[in-house]
Amino acid sequence: MMKLVAVLGAFMLVAGAAPAFEGLEPIRLGSKSDPEASLFSYDQKFSDTTTLKNYYLGMSAYKDFDGCERLSSNIYLKSNPNWTDIALNANFSSGTGRMGYLVLDQDSMDIRDVMVDVSHEFIGNFTIDEKVLVVKNRMNETGFFGCL
């Protein structure tokens, strides 16, 4: 009788522990083809903002991406007292992208004396490849930058 109880107890232990050996159910990433999955990757929105201020040149630049899907962006900034180099690459589908720069008159440095004011706004599906080089007055005359 004792053997029967031991065998029956061992059988119940193995049967009860069987679900634990099955492992965890894998996570299902959602897509439009599998609406029952809990995470929907196509609903993810991305944002990215960068601002540059070069007070020696009276220059400011910015990039701002908001609510973008599949956003990939890269920005290269090099700034010193005589020049600023900016290169921006971005690719996104849907959402809003903004970029621009402002250069003040280098003699007065007053916000009322704007020499250059450029701003772009992109809505929808865009690829941006922008390069900006801002050079202090008469820097090109020294031959430092060659012919611009």
Order of alpha helices (4+ residues) and beta strands (2+ residues): alpha-beta-beta-beta-beta-beta-beta-beta-beta
